[in-house]
Amino acid sequence: MRNRKVSARVALLAATAALGVGSLLMPTAGASPAAADAPASSVGAERAKAGWCTLTAGWGGKFYCGSSYMHTLPNGRSQAFVIGTNRQAYTKWQTASGLSGWKSMGGQCIEPGNDSIDLYWKNPRDGWNFTIQCKGTDHYRWLNTRHSNGSWSGWYSVR
């Protein structure tokens, strides 16, 4: 499947995770972007308001403008990645009954909107298996791999 970018370029930045991977800055517990959880039949586009952006078409959220990435899954549904107002990485995805809530992926992000994340790798034989990349607080590239079963590896550094 091909990927669609919500903005001209992606900037989902995340450094480290609280998932057992060595961390530089731990995420703030319990924080999440404001999000509307209404079902969406189409993928939202980024819309700016007062210096922050949100996704349209019921996706909601409040995040750094230019830091959204929309990935198309093999079943045709979409999964969004954004940098929330607390600089943590978040994800939200379409389900059979609508949209999930926003889920923190942990980490601490820098330079939202400056092309420091994108899809790093996608398994050509298994579209459920892909890796996102981010620029961490140490200015190194950090990766988080989604496994075929839907679990995530947690952030790990590529130096």
Disulfide bonds with the S-S distance in Angstrom:
Cys53-Cys65 2.11
